[in-house]
Amino acid sequence: MSESPTVGELFKADTVTDDQLSAAVEVYLTDLYADTFPLTDGYVIDLDAAVAAHPWASLVVANEESSLSLKRGIVRMAIMLAPVRKV
């Protein structure tokens, strides 16, 4: 695993659970200005930066006509692609 792994890499390694990932998605969707989120022991992620780094995710989340399930899926994808920070 790299020195700055992505959430997806931690998920594959069973370091991040599906429940933890789902919690991160829900936190972002309830607080669009969510910042640092404690993903799992020893790792945090900047949720806002994760979504901002993915242009399509930003557009889908900003679109009031996007369904909640579409928003959940795209935010989840953006989070999976985002690097984590070890604390």
Number of C-alpha atoms within 10 A of each C-alpha: 8 6 9 12 16 19 26 21 19 18 15 11 11 10 16 18 15 11 9 15 18 15 14 21 22 14 15 22 17 9 12 13 12 15 16 14 17 17 21 15 10 10 18 18 22 21 27 18 17 22 24 14 15 17 10 14 23 18 15 18 20 12 11 9 8 12 11 12 9 13 20 19 14 20 27 23 18 24 28 18 18 23 21 27 18 14 8
